[in-house]
Structures are given as structure tokens and as C-alpha cells.
Amino acid sequence: MGLEAAAEYALSEEWPKPATTPMLDEPSAGRRSTLLTRREWEVAALVGRGLTNRQISAELVLSEHTVATHVRKILKKLGLHSRAQIATWVAEQPLLPSNSD
């Protein structure tokens, strides 16, 4: 594209449509469980039992910071806002994934 054509294009009123990524539908409750990693499942199960981050870190031999990171990721992936919601979600799951992952 020449300089004159580039200037004309830049000053034109028409803008190309930006490339967009198709929006995925909100995952159903059944599909949401597959979003979690094996470790996130372990952390979620322990949150569901009412353990604190410190207790979970001792149980799984992780730092408290790592546990807190897992809890944040679980909340984000599942679209939840509290540990109580994680506990409810865990209780509603028909069965936890196997350890073969």
C-alpha cells in the first residue's frame, strides 16, 4: 500500500471489524467439573470438608500461598464467590474424578 493510499485508508470513516473470538456458552454444572485440575479437585474437596488454607497446606504438603492460589483459581473457574459456595458445589458433585489423571 502506497503512502497516499495508507493516508486515505487511515482517514476513512469505515473501520474494519475487529477479529473476535466466539464466546463460549457458560459451562453447565456437569462440564464445570472437568475444568478443575486434579490438584484443584483435591483442594476443593478439602475446602468442602471445612479445612482452612493452613490445614489444607499441611494435608497436601503445599505452601499456604499455593493453596490460596488454588482456591482463587477454583473460585474463578467455577464462577463462585466464597469458600462456602465451593463446599456446596463439591457436595453436589456426583463423584470425584479418579486419581488416574
TORPA-4810 file (N, C-alpha, C, O; in nm, 3 decimals):
<nodes>
NODE_1_0.085_-0.116_0.000_0.000_0.000_0.000_0.090_0.123_0.000_0.183_0.134_0.080_M
NODE_2_0.060_0.213_-0.091_0.138_0.335_-0.101_0.103_0.433_0.009_0.005_0.415_0.081_G
NODE_3_0.186_0.537_0.021_0.167_0.638_0.125_0.033_0.708_0.111_-0.037_0.729_0.210_L
NODE_4_-0.004_0.745_-0.011_-0.131_0.814_-0.034_-0.249_0.723_0.001_-0.345_0.767_0.063_E
NODE_5_-0.242_0.595_-0.039_-0.349_0.500_-0.010_-0.359_0.474_0.140_-0.468_0.459_0.194_A
NODE_6_-0.244_0.468_0.207_-0.242_0.445_0.351_-0.305_0.562_0.425_-0.380_0.542_0.521_A
NODE_7_-0.275_0.684_0.381_-0.332_0.803_0.444_-0.482_0.808_0.422_-0.558_0.839_0.513_A
NODE_8_-0.524_0.776_0.300_-0.667_0.775_0.269_-0.739_0.670_0.354_-0.849_0.694_0.405_E
NODE_9_-0.677_0.555_0.366_-0.736_0.447_0.446_-0.745_0.488_0.593_-0.847_0.463_0.659_Y
NODE_10_-0.639_0.551_0.645_-0.636_0.591_0.785_-0.741_0.698_0.815_-0.797_0.702_0.925_A
NODE_11_-0.769_0.784_0.718_-0.864_0.891_0.738_-1.007_0.853_0.701_-1.099_0.933_0.719_L
NODE_12_-1.026_0.734_0.650_-1.160_0.694_0.607_-1.250_0.672_0.728_-1.203_0.644_0.838_S
NODE_13_-1.378_0.685_0.707_-1.477_0.668_0.812_-1.502_0.521_0.845_-1.547_0.488_0.955_E
NODE_14_-1.473_0.433_0.752_-1.500_0.292_0.772_-1.383_0.225_0.843_-1.268_0.242_0.805_E
NODE_15_-1.415_0.150_0.944_-1.314_0.075_1.018_-1.343_-0.072_1.000_-1.459_-0.114_1.005_W
NODE_16_-1.241_-0.151_0.979_-1.266_-0.295_0.967_-1.315_-0.351_1.101_-1.278_-0.302_1.207_P
NODE_17_-1.398_-0.452_1.092_-1.445_-0.515_1.215_-1.330_-0.587_1.281_-1.254_-0.658_1.214_K
NODE_18_-1.315_-0.571_1.413_-1.205_-0.639_1.481_-1.230_-0.790_1.482_-1.344_-0.836_1.488_P
NODE_19_-1.122_-0.864_1.477_-1.134_-1.009_1.485_-1.181_-1.043_1.626_-1.128_-0.993_1.725_A
NODE_20_-1.280_-1.127_1.633_-1.333_-1.164_1.763_-1.325_-1.313_1.781_-1.331_-1.391_1.686_T
NODE_21_-1.311_-1.352_1.904_-1.314_-1.493_1.939_-1.457_-1.526_1.977_-1.518_-1.453_2.056_T
NODE_22_-1.513_-1.634_1.923_-1.650_-1.666_1.959_-1.662_-1.692_2.109_-1.578_-1.758_2.169_P
NODE_23_-1.768_-1.638_2.167_-1.793_-1.658_2.309_-1.845_-1.799_2.331_-1.933_-1.848_2.261_M
NODE_24_-1.788_-1.862_2.430_-1.835_-1.995_2.466_-1.953_-1.981_2.560_-1.959_-1.889_2.641_L
NODE_25_-2.046_-2.072_2.550_-2.158_-2.073_2.643_-2.106_-2.100_2.783_-2.002_-2.164_2.800_D
NODE_26_-2.178_-2.052_2.882_-2.144_-2.080_3.021_-2.147_-2.231_3.040_-2.247_-2.295_3.007_E
NODE_27_-2.039_-2.290_3.092_-2.039_-2.435_3.107_-2.146_-2.481_3.204_-2.172_-2.416_3.305_P
NODE_28_-2.206_-2.593_3.173_-2.307_-2.649_3.263_-2.238_-2.703_3.386_-2.116_-2.720_3.387_S
NODE_29_-2.314_-2.730_3.490_-2.256_-2.780_3.615_-2.178_-2.908_3.591_-2.074_-2.929_3.653_A
NODE_30_-2.226_-2.993_3.502_-2.157_-3.118_3.474_-2.024_-3.096_3.404_-1.926_-3.166_3.432_G
NODE_31_-2.020_-3.000_3.313_-1.897_-2.971_3.241_-1.799_-2.891_3.325_-1.678_-2.900_3.304_R
NODE_32_-1.848_-2.814_3.420_-1.760_-2.732_3.502_-1.660_-2.817_3.578_-1.546_-2.775_3.599_R
NODE_33_-1.701_-2.936_3.620_-1.613_-3.019_3.700_-1.488_-3.059_3.621_-1.384_-3.084_3.681_S
NODE_34_-1.497_-3.065_3.489_-1.381_-3.101_3.409_-1.284_-2.986_3.395_-1.172_-3.005_3.346_T
NODE_35_-1.324_-2.866_3.436_-1.235_-2.751_3.428_-1.125_-2.754_3.533_-1.020_-2.692_3.515_L
NODE_36_-1.147_-2.825_3.641_-1.051_-2.827_3.751_-0.943_-2.931_3.727_-0.968_-3.040_3.676_L
NODE_37_-0.821_-2.895_3.766_-0.712_-2.991_3.762_-0.730_-3.090_3.878_-0.812_-3.069_3.968_T
NODE_38_-0.651_-3.197_3.874_-0.658_-3.295_3.982_-0.628_-3.228_4.116_-0.698_-3.254_4.215_R
NODE_39_-0.527_-3.144_4.122_-0.489_-3.077_4.247_-0.599_-2.982_4.292_-0.629_-2.973_4.412_R
NODE_40_-0.660_-2.910_4.198_-0.770_-2.821_4.234_-0.887_-2.901_4.292_-0.952_-2.856_4.386_E
NODE_41_-0.912_-3.019_4.235_-1.015_-3.106_4.292_-0.982_-3.142_4.436_-1.069_-3.140_4.522_W
NODE_42_-0.856_-3.177_4.461_-0.814_-3.213_4.597_-0.836_-3.097_4.693_-0.888_-3.114_4.803_E
NODE_43_-0.795_-2.978_4.650_-0.812_-2.859_4.733_-0.961_-2.831_4.754_-1.003_-2.802_4.866_V
NODE_44_-1.040_-2.839_4.648_-1.184_-2.814_4.660_-1.249_-2.913_4.757_-1.334_-2.874_4.837_A
NODE_45_-1.209_-3.038_4.750_-1.266_-3.139_4.841_-1.233_-3.106_4.985_-1.318_-3.122_5.074_A
NODE_46_-1.112_-3.060_5.011_-1.073_-3.025_5.148_-1.142_-2.896_5.194_-1.177_-2.883_5.311_L
NODE_47_-1.161_-2.802_5.103_-1.240_-2.682_5.136_-1.381_-2.727_5.172_-1.442_-2.676_5.266_V
NODE_48_-1.433_-2.824_5.096_-1.567_-2.877_5.122_-1.579_-2.942_5.259_-1.688_-2.946_5.316_G
NODE_49_-1.469_-2.993_5.310_-1.469_-3.053_5.445_-1.451_-2.948_5.553_-1.452_-2.979_5.672_R
NODE_50_-1.433_-2.822_5.511_-1.423_-2.712_5.608_-1.283_-2.681_5.654_-1.265_-2.609_5.752_G
NODE_51_-1.181_-2.734_5.586_-1.045_-2.708_5.628_-1.000_-2.568_5.587_-1.045_-2.514_5.486_L
NODE_52_-0.913_-2.509_5.667_-0.854_-2.379_5.636_-0.740_-2.399_5.536_-0.697_-2.511_5.511_T
NODE_53_-0.691_-2.289_5.481_-0.576_-2.298_5.391_-0.456_-2.360_5.462_-0.384_-2.440_5.402_N
NODE_54_-0.435_-2.325_5.586_-0.322_-2.380_5.663_-0.338_-2.531_5.678_-0.241_-2.605_5.661_R
NODE_55_-0.458_-2.577_5.711_-0.481_-2.720_5.726_-0.466_-2.794_5.593_-0.411_-2.904_5.587_Q
NODE_56_-0.515_-2.732_5.486_-0.502_-2.792_5.353_-0.355_-2.800_5.314_-0.311_-2.901_5.258_I
NODE_57_-0.278_-2.695_5.343_-0.136_-2.697_5.308_-0.063_-2.808_5.381_0.026_-2.871_5.325_S
NODE_58_-0.098_-2.833_5.506_-0.036_-2.942_5.581_-0.078_-3.077_5.525_0.004_-3.168_5.514_A
NODE_59_-0.204_-3.091_5.490_-0.257_-3.216_5.437_-0.194_-3.252_5.302_-0.161_-3.369_5.278_E
NODE_60_-0.177_-3.153_5.215_-0.127_-3.179_5.080_0.021_-3.147_5.062_0.076_-3.161_4.953_L
NODE_61_0.086_-3.105_5.170_0.228_-3.066_5.170_0.253_-2.960_5.062_0.336_-2.976_4.973_V
NODE_62_0.178_-2.851_5.075_0.191_-2.734_4.988_0.208_-2.612_5.076_0.178_-2.616_5.196_L
NODE_63_0.256_-2.503_5.019_0.261_-2.379_5.095_0.120_-2.321_5.104_0.034_-2.350_5.021_S
NODE_64_0.097_-2.239_5.206_-0.033_-2.174_5.219_-0.060_-2.084_5.099_-0.175_-2.070_5.056_E
NODE_65_0.044_-2.022_5.047_0.029_-1.936_4.929_-0.022_-2.018_4.810_-0.110_-1.973_4.736_H
NODE_66_0.034_-2.136_4.790_-0.009_-2.222_4.679_-0.154_-2.264_4.697_-0.230_-2.266_4.600_T
NODE_67_-0.192_-2.297_4.818_-0.331_-2.335_4.845_-0.423_-2.217_4.815_-0.527_-2.235_4.752_V
NODE_68_-0.385_-2.098_4.860_-0.467_-1.979_4.834_-0.481_-1.955_4.683_-0.588_-1.916_4.636_A
NODE_69_-0.373_-1.979_4.608_-0.379_-1.965_4.463_-0.476_-2.065_4.403_-0.556_-2.030_4.316_T
NODE_70_-0.470_-2.189_4.450_-0.564_-2.291_4.401_-0.709_-2.252_4.432_-0.797_-2.266_4.348_H
NODE_71_-0.732_-2.202_4.552_-0.868_-2.162_4.591_-0.917_-2.049_4.500_-1.031_-2.052_4.454_V
NODE_72_-0.832_-1.950_4.473_-0.869_-1.841_4.382_-0.903_-1.894_4.243_-1.001_-1.852_4.183_R
NODE_73_-0.822_-1.986_4.192_-0.846_-2.042_4.060_-0.977_-2.121_4.057_-1.052_-2.114_3.960_K
NODE_74_-1.004_-2.195_4.162_-1.129_-2.272_4.171_-1.247_-2.176_4.167_-1.343_-2.197_4.092_I
NODE_75_-1.241_-2.073_4.248_-1.350_-1.974_4.251_-1.372_-1.914_4.113_-1.486_-1.901_4.068_L
NODE_76_-1.263_-1.877_4.047_-1.275_-1.815_3.915_-1.330_-1.913_3.812_-1.423_-1.879_3.739_K
NODE_77_-1.275_-2.033_3.807_-1.317_-2.132_3.708_-1.464_-2.170_3.724_-1.534_-2.192_3.625_K
NODE_78_-1.510_-2.176_3.847_-1.648_-2.218_3.872_-1.744_-2.100_3.881_-1.865_-2.120_3.893_L
NODE_79_-1.692_-1.979_3.875_-1.778_-1.861_3.882_-1.841_-1.845_4.019_-1.955_-1.801_4.030_G
NODE_80_-1.766_-1.879_4.123_-1.815_-1.871_4.259_-1.749_-1.754_4.331_-1.656_-1.693_4.280_L
NODE_81_-1.801_-1.724_4.452_-1.750_-1.608_4.525_-1.705_-1.638_4.666_-1.650_-1.549_4.732_H
NODE_82_-1.725_-1.760_4.716_-1.687_-1.789_4.854_-1.650_-1.935_4.873_-1.683_-2.020_4.790_S
NODE_83_-1.582_-1.961_4.982_-1.546_-2.099_5.018_-1.672_-2.181_5.045_-1.677_-2.300_5.016_R
NODE_84_-1.774_-2.116_5.101_-1.900_-2.187_5.127_-1.962_-2.236_4.996_-2.019_-2.345_4.991_A
NODE_85_-1.951_-2.155_4.891_-2.003_-2.197_4.761_-1.922_-2.313_4.705_-1.977_-2.402_4.640_Q
NODE_86_-1.791_-2.313_4.729_-1.710_-2.427_4.686_-1.757_-2.553_4.759_-1.773_-2.658_4.697_I
NODE_87_-1.780_-2.542_4.889_-1.825_-2.657_4.968_-1.959_-2.709_4.916_-1.978_-2.830_4.904_A
NODE_88_-2.050_-2.620_4.884_-2.179_-2.660_4.829_-2.161_-2.727_4.695_-2.222_-2.830_4.668_T
NODE_89_-2.077_-2.670_4.610_-2.052_-2.726_4.478_-1.993_-2.867_4.489_-2.035_-2.958_4.417_W
NODE_90_-1.896_-2.884_4.580_-1.834_-3.016_4.599_-1.940_-3.117_4.643_-1.942_-3.230_4.595_V
NODE_91_-2.026_-3.076_4.735_-2.130_-3.167_4.785_-2.227_-3.208_4.677_-2.285_-3.317_4.683_A
NODE_92_-2.248_-3.124_4.578_-2.342_-3.153_4.469_-2.283_-3.241_4.360_-2.356_-3.292_4.275_E
NODE_93_-2.151_-3.260_4.362_-2.087_-3.340_4.258_-2.117_-3.488_4.281_-2.103_-3.537_4.393_Q
NODE_94_-2.159_-3.559_4.175_-2.194_-3.699_4.191_-2.077_-3.787_4.230_-2.093_-3.882_4.306_P
NODE_95_-1.959_-3.754_4.178_-1.843_-3.834_4.213_-1.718_-3.760_4.175_-1.712_-3.695_4.071_L
NODE_96_-1.617_-3.770_4.260_-1.491_-3.702_4.234_-1.413_-3.778_4.129_-1.425_-3.900_4.120_L
NODE_97_-1.332_-3.708_4.048_-1.253_-3.777_3.947_-1.152_-3.871_4.011_-1.110_-3.851_4.125_P
NODE_98_-1.114_-3.972_3.938_-1.017_-4.069_3.990_-0.879_-4.008_3.995_-0.855_-3.904_3.934_S
NODE_99_-0.791_-4.071_4.068_-0.653_-4.022_4.080_-0.567_-4.066_3.964_-0.445_-4.050_3.969_N
NODE_100_-0.626_-4.121_3.858_-0.550_-4.168_3.745_-0.511_-4.056_3.649_-0.446_-4.083_3.548_S
NODE_101_-0.550_-3.931_3.678_-0.518_-3.818_3.589_-0.370_-3.791_3.590_-0.324_-3.700_3.521_D
</nodes>
